[in-house]
Structure formats: structure tokens, C-alpha cells
Amino acid sequence: MCGRNLLTWIPEKSCLETVRFSSIPTQCVNEVRCNSLFTHAALISQSEVVIVHLPAELYASHYPISPTKEGHVCRSAFVDLGLHRVALNLQFLCVRWHPCYLKGPYLMALCNDNTLRMYDAFSCKKPLQIVSLDPSKREIGMSTLNPKYFIGDSAVTFDFGSPLDVKEVEQNGPQYWPIFVVHGCGEIRYVLSDTHNCKFFEPSDSLSIFPLADDNYDLEVSDVLCLENDGLSVLAVASSTGKIYHLVVFQDKDDEEILSCTSSAYSLHVHEIIRLPWYKLVSERSNVSTSMCTVFSDYGLKFKYVCYCSNEIYMIHLRWLEDFVKISEISG
């Protein structure tokens, strides 16, 4: 990205195009995220998010691309400008597009006041819904400077699980998606989201992690990624200590029960812990920052994901997950 321009490779059309934005964050853009249909993108800085409406000729196969020197001009708008009038220190910790595209598209944002916010891409001046993630308080907008608020209890990142298979859900009716929220102390909870009615359910209790460990596996979380394969969900939890935990998600209750229960309906089982080679070198020179390790998926790779940390990029291959799916296909 250079100024208001972004070079974009379009694999379906094998060409490189320039996208120009009408608005961009005033701060450095740390991340660019596109939704699953590639109709919208989010330009994300520490305290500002801009939603970009991408032109159809960039993503629709039936639209021919006519290369231009000026590039494709895109309409863009700031998300929730009113936030800064209420709390000048509000920051966006994690921003992701909701995978459900039946309505929306919707953008989800985790903020440092321990809230999860839902925005409509076409009307993003204020959130459609807000839910507090503080396990002890549910008041919205509580300051992180409150002495009763412990920094380890704050949520740091999140990702989406598989939607519930609820019988009464019609083709165009609501879909319920669990959002796995990871707290700085290593606790993991989930929040059910309903984009059809633009609402959140109450956050769950902390999920049990097995085998049990007194120190909660010494988790110092920096990022999380949920991998979905044939009904099996795996959380890849990246730690600032140079470890990645692969947690298999078990659903302990039926989909119908999850909608009405208040206790946790999932449990997590540690399948393996891997240590990245970069950590030893970095830790010998300086303190390791919790922002140094991020994980993200490649839509073309089912059993692999990418990990970026300390100027190193790793491709993680879950061979055991690939073998499990193959065995399931043979036995099924």
C-alpha cells in the first residue's frame, strides 16, 4: 500500500490492478482484510478502521477488467467516528469480517474497552450491536483504567467457529455463529452471533482445557485462528512465548441446547504444542512483544496456515488433521 493506492493481484484474471481509496486512516495501516466475497475490504490501523467498497470488476468473473493508469477508485468510509468523541483512547485490537454473507456484510471489531462490536458495511457510522466481554461486569464502555479491571482478563483476539445446525433455521433465516474470544490470561470463551437479527448472545463461561494444567499452559496469547475441516474445529493459539497450541474443539451439547444454555457448551483438548525457532534468538536479545506473532489462513490451503513473527514467516502443516479427514472420508 502506498498512500491512497493499493496494488492488488487478481488471480482469477491473472492481472495486477491499482485500487484507489477516497478515505484512508490517518495512522499507519497495519492490516488489510477482505471479506469472503471480496466485495469489501477493511483498512485497519491502531485506532481507526476504514471500510472500502470494492468495484465489481475486481471480483466478479463476468466483469472484464480494463486496465487504467489512474486505477479503480473505491468509495470508503470511516468506522464509528463517534467512538473518539466518547473515549479518545479506544483502540481496535482485532478486526474480522463475519463469515456469514446472507446479510450484511458485517464487520466485527474487538476494542480495548473489552467490547465486541458489530458494524454494517453500508452504514458504519455507529455499531449495530455491542457486547461486553468482561466476565465480571457487563456494562458497556467501561474504561480499561478502572482499578477493578485486570489487564489479564481483557480479550485480545477472536475468530469464528462453524455455524450451528439448528433445525428450525430456514434457508433465509438466522444463522448462529460461535465467536471464540481469547483473553490475555489464556482463558477462552465464546459468544454466539446472529447476523440475521444483528445481535449477540451473552458470553459463555471460560471453556475447560484438557488435560488440566495448574498454570493454564502458561498461555500468553497474541493471536488465534480457527481451522474448520469436515466438522472438526481446531484452534491455533499463538503465544508470545514462541509456542503455538493446537486445541481441538469438542461440542459438549446439541446445537439446539446451545441456544438456550448459559453454561459452556464446548471444551478444548490440547492435541500438540509446537515451538517456533525464532523465539530463542529473539528472547536472548530483547523482551518478546505479544504483538510479534500472528496467524492467518490461506483460503486455498485446508490443512496449512501461515505464522508471522519477528520478521520470520512459517507455513504450519497439520498433517494429523489431514490424516484424520482422509480416514473419516474412507470410513464414511
N, C-alpha and C positions, 0 to 999 in steps of 0.2 A: 504494500500500500504506500502510495506517495502522494501526500497532500490530500486532495479530494478524489484522487483516482485510485482504482484498484484493478490490477491485471488479473484476469480470470481465465483459466483454461477450461474449455468446454469439451469433455472427452467424447460425447455423443456426436459432436460436429467437428472434432479434431481441429480446433482453432483457438487462438488466444484473443480475447476481447478486453477492451478497456471499459470499465464501469465508472461513471462519474456520479458523485453524490451531491444533492442540493444542500445537505447539512451533515456535518461530521462533529464528533466530540471535540471539545476544546483541549482535552488532555490527550496523552498518548493512547492510541488504540492498542489494547493488549491482546484482543482476540476478535475474530470474525466468525460468526456462526450462521449457517444457513439452515432453514427448516427442511423437513424431509422431502417436500415437493420442489424445493429450490425456487419458490416464489418470493421468499423474503429472506433477508439477512439482518443480523444484528451486529452493529459495531460497538464493542464493549471496551470502556475504559474503567478506571477505578471508581469514579463517581458519576459517570454518565453512560447512557445507552441510547443509541440511535437505531431505529428500525428503518430498513431500506426496502422499498417495493421494487423488486427486480422486474425488468421488462420481459414480456412473454417470449420474445425472440431468443432469449438466452437459455431458456429451459424447455420450451415446447418444441418437440421434434418437427411439427408441421409448419413451424415458422422458419423461413430461410433467413440467414444472417447476412446482412450487408455491411461489411467492414467499413468503418468510418474513422477518420483521423481524430475527430472530436470525441469518439466513444459514445456509449449509451448513457444518457442522462437519466438518473433514477430519482424518484421522489422519496424523501426521507424525513423523519420526524423524531424529535427527542422524546424519550420515555419519561413520563412523570416529572415534569419540570417543577411541579409544586412541592416535591419532596424537599428540595433545598430551602424552600421558604420555611418549612417546619423544623427540619433538622439538618443543619449545614454539614454535619459530619457523617451523613448517611453514605454508605458505600455499597457497591454491588459485589458480593463475594463469589457468586456463581449464577450464571445466566444460561438457560437452555430453552429451546423450543419444545413445546409439548408435542409428543409423537402422534397424538390424535388429530387428524386433519378433517374429520367430518364437519366440524365447525371451527371457526377461528380464521387464520392460525392464531394461537395463543403463545405468549412468551412468559416463562416463569423466571422469577428473579429472587434469589436469596440475598437479603440485606443484613448489614451488621447490627441492626436492631433486633435480630433474631426473629425475623418475619419472612414468610414466603408469600410472594405477590404474583397475581395473575393479571396479564395485560392482553388486550385485544390489539392485534397489529394494525387494525384500521381506526382505532380510537384509543391511543396510548397515552393520553394526557393524564389519566389517573387510573389506578388499578381497579379491575373488576371485583377482585376479592383479595383479602389479606387474612392470613392465619398466623398466630403467634406460635413459635416453636419452643418457647421456654417451658420446660416441664413443670415448673412451679408456679408460673404466672401466665395468664392468657390475655393480659391487657395489651392492646396494640400500641406500638410506638414507644415501648419502654426503653429508656436510654441505656446504652452499654456502660455508662459511667455510674449507674446505680450500684451502691456498695453491696446490695444483696444479690447482685448478678455476677456469677463467676464466669470468667472467660473460658474455662474448660468446658462449661455446659453449653456454650454457644455453638450453633450449627455452622459448619464451614463449607459444606458442599452437598450435592444431591444428584440423583439420577433416577430414571423411570424404570419400573418393572413391567411385567406383562399385564395387560388388562384382564380384569376378572371376567369369567364366563358366567354371567348371570342369566338365568333362563328368561326372565321377563323383559330383558333388554330387546327392543325391537331394532330393526335394521337401521332406522334413523333416530333411535332413542339414545339415552345416555350410555356412556361407557365409563367404567370406573378404573382408573389407573393408580396403582400404588407408586408413591414417590418415596424412595429410600433416602432419608436425610441422615448424614453422618455428623456427629458433634466432635468438637476438638478433643474431648476426653476419650474418644473411641466408641462412645455409645451410638447405636444405630436405631432409628425409629422410622416409621413410615406414616405418610399422610395420603389418604385416598383423595383423588381429584376427580371431579365431574365437570368436564368442559361443556357438556350439553346444557347444564343449568348454572354454569360458571360459579362453582362453589367448591370448598374444601371440607373434608370431614375433620374431626378433631384428631390431632396427632396421637399415635399409639404410645404405649409404654415402651421402655427400652427393650429391644429384642435380645433374647438369650443367645449367647455364642458358645458353641460346644466344640471340643471339650472345654470345660470350665477352666479358667485361669485366674489366679488371685490378682494379677496386675492387668487383667483385661487385655492380655497380649501386648501390653506396653504400646498401645496404639497412639500414635501422634499423627493424626490424619491430615493429608494435604489434598487428596483428590479421591474420587470414586467413579467407577464405571460399571454399569450393569450389562452383562452379556446374556443374550437370550438365544437358546438353541433348542428347538423341539420341546418346549415346555420346561426346560431346565434353566433356571436363572443362576448366574454366578456373579457375585460382586467382587470386583478387583479393587481393593482398598490400598491406595498408595500412602506410605508413611514417610515422614521427614527423616526417619532413621535409616532410610535406604532399603526398606523392605516393602514387598507387595504381598498382601494377604488375599488368597483366593477363597472366598466364602460361598459355599453352596446354600442357596435359599430353599428352605423347606416350608411348604404351606401346611400349617397345622389344623386349619379349619376350612370347611367348604366355602366356596365363593359366596353363597347366599348368606352364610353366617357372618362373614367378614363385614358386611354392610351394617349389621345390627350390633356387633360386639364392640366393646370398648377396650378389651384387653388385646394383647398382641396376638396376631393370627399367623405370624411367621417366626421361624427360628433359623439361626445361621450356624453352619458347620464348617470349621476350618479344614479345607482339604490339603492345602500346602502353603508354605511361606517361602518366598524366594528373596534373595538379597541381591541388589544391584551392585555391580563392581565399582560404580562411581563413588559410593558413599565413603569408603575407606580413604580415598585420596582427598576428597573434599573435607572430611572431618579432621584430617591431620593439619589442614591449612587454616580453617576458619570454622565458625559456627554454621550449622546447616539450617537453612531457612525452610519453613514449612511450605513456601511457595515454589520450591525448587523441583518438585516432582508432580507432573500432571500425566493423566492417562486419557486416551481418547481412541474411539473405534474407527476402523476403516470400513465403510459400508460394503465394500466388495470382499471383505475377509470375514468369514463366520467364526473362525477359531483363533484369530490373532487380534492383537491390539497394539497400539503404539504407546510407549512411555518416553516422555521427555523430561530430562533433569540435568542440571549442571552442564549445559551445553552438550549433552550427550543424548542420542536418540536410540531407543531399543525397540525391537519388534519382539513381543512376547507371544509365543505359540503354545496354546493349551492343547497339547497332544492327547492328554487324558480325556478332555471333553470331546475331542474329535472321535476318539475310540469309543466313548460311551454312546455317542449319537449313531455311529455305524452299527454297533451291537444292537441298539434299540431298533434301528431300521430293519436289521436282519431278523430279529426275534418278533418284530411286529408284523 
